[in-house]
Amino acid sequence: MKLALAGAGAFGEKHLDGLKKIDGVEVVSLVDRTEEKGREIAEKYGIGHVTTDLDETLARDDVDAVILCTPTQMHAAQAIACMEAGKHVEVEIPLADSWADAQAVMAKQKETGLVCMVGHTRRFNPSHQWVHNKIKAGDLSIQQMDVQTFFFRRTNTNAKGEPRSWTDHLLWHHAAHTVDLFQYQTGEAVTVAQAVEGPPHPELGIAMDMSIQLKTESGKICTLSLSFNNDGPLGTFFRYICDNGTYIARYDDLVTGREEAIDVSDVDVSMNGIELQDREFVAAIREGREPNSSVAKVLPCYETLYRLEEGMK
């Protein structure tokens, strides 16, 4: 299978590292905003074709599928363009930054029947998979999820500390991980969704703090705190408070509520959530099936984000 990747930033490289470990997969084209950066990454990963024009890549007969790691504001339009060109597509989180755009991508997937998958990596992290498997087996039932998504940001830079050409968003970008995971782990729709946000940053133009509360039809709740002002440990920390135990997930690591380590190394074939996400994308294409985190499966998350946004106006 021959893939193209658009967006050679911090997350683009994480995908390229993961794809190297999947048998029978070759990245044949790289799209980036600047040709200089694109050529640097292409040389590092042995990619033969580099361009600044996604349409050029989509016109290639040797590209079966595309992974989009481009700025959020481009995701929906580019995902639609990929499917219109007959390419399967995996678009990094978030699918879109509006409910209308998310629905448009869903409509195009239905029209084409192609695989359209969204990078909701938490569904694939071994730590969250371990909890999900316990829930499916009937061993656990979530009572509450308490989640903290914390960063310290004063300039518009990416995960590698490099300048960004776009600005991310606590609601449409970072909250999307938790809103989707809550619905995925509980297996229930969100019936109550409310949020408040702090004042916008004078230069970045985005809210630097946000608090979100969710509730499902059976009464399971989620409390999510997000901040770009946290001068301390960075990242997202998930506390699962269940009827039969408490568990804390930190990316691919899992501990009990008493900080006792849980071995999740045998949950899947890798401990790398991005690699597992890409393996699912490739497998879904090969097997002609709907992937976990397909646009259809994550669409309820984006409807909830829309409801939260409307409630803050």
Salt bridges, closest charged atoms under 4 A:
GLU13 OE1 - LYS44 NZ 2.79
GLU13 OE2 - LYS160 NZ 2.65
GLU26 OE1 - LYS2 NZ 2.91
GLU35 OE2 - ARG39 NH2 2.94
GLU56 OE2 - HIS49 NE2 2.76
ASP62 OD2 - ARG60 NH2 2.87
GLU84 OE2 - LYS108 NZ 3.27
GLU92 OE2 - HIS15 NE2 2.67
GLU111 OE2 - LYS108 NZ 3.24
GLU162 OE1 - LYS37 NZ 3.77
GLU162 OE2 - LYS160 NZ 3.75
ASP168 OD1 - ARG153 NH1 2.55
ASP168 OD2 - ARG164 NH1 3.19
ASP168 OD2 - HIS173 ND1 3.83
ASP168 OD2 - HIS174 NE2 2.85
ASP180 OD2 - HIS120 ND1 3.31
ASP180 OD2 - ARG123 NE 2.81
GLU188 OE2 - LYS220 NZ 3.91
GLU259 OE2 - ARG250 NH2 2.87
GLU275 OE1 - LYS21 NZ 4.00
GLU275 OE2 - ARG279 NE 2.87
ASP278 OD2 - HIS15 ND1 2.88
GLU280 OE2 - ARG289 NH1 2.82
GLU287 OE1 - ARG289 NE 2.60
GLU310 OE2 - LYS313 NZ 2.68
